[in-house]
Amino acid sequence: MTQWVENPAGGRDRGLQAIVRAWAEVMVRPKRFFNVGVAPGDQAPGLVFGVLVTLIEVSSRIAFGGVSVGDSLLSKLFALIVVGLFIAPAALHLTAALQTVILMAFVPARGGISETVQVIGYAVAPCLLAGLPFPKVRAACTLYGAILLAVGTSEVHSTSLVRAAIVTAIPSALVFGYGFRGFDAFATVFPSLAAVVPW
């Protein structure tokens, strides 16, 4: 699960410029991106991408008072280190493992777990803005992230978009609904929906 390929065929370039380019591509042309940007055994760029997006989201939440980690700069830096080194990578890999189990049951001709890690990592791209203190923005970011996860799964694992949407429903709920607080955002934006749907 932690294989890093130095010079993968068809994988992503390394570096800050490549990360910025990947963000723009996955946001604007997701089908093309997932077709050319996800390579077997090359999960490093996708993992780094997902962790960086999560760090920026958490940093925004800390800056705008959305999460309390103490008043000192040291405590805030420590929180970001814990998120970047432990929580985000672990959550991504555990979600990928769950997604792989679901894919095994419903998508026989699927790709490997490395591809699944990459798809999830890149699908969180919209959540770069989810830490802003605007529920409507967070709701839109998490909804688009869930759509990207379905699109990426469809393209990388060679299945229909409808089936991909079904098999990614639980991982999407965990990552975007709870992890990036999409359910809370939707409950704030649509109070009537919150009364009907128990998040």
PyMOL commands that set and color helices and strands:
alter all, ss='L'
color gray80, all
select helices_A, chain A and resi 16-28+30-37+44-63+73-106+113-123+125-129+135-156+161-167+169-179+182-189+191-196
alter helices_A, ss='H'
color red, helices_A
deselect
rebuild
show_as cartoon
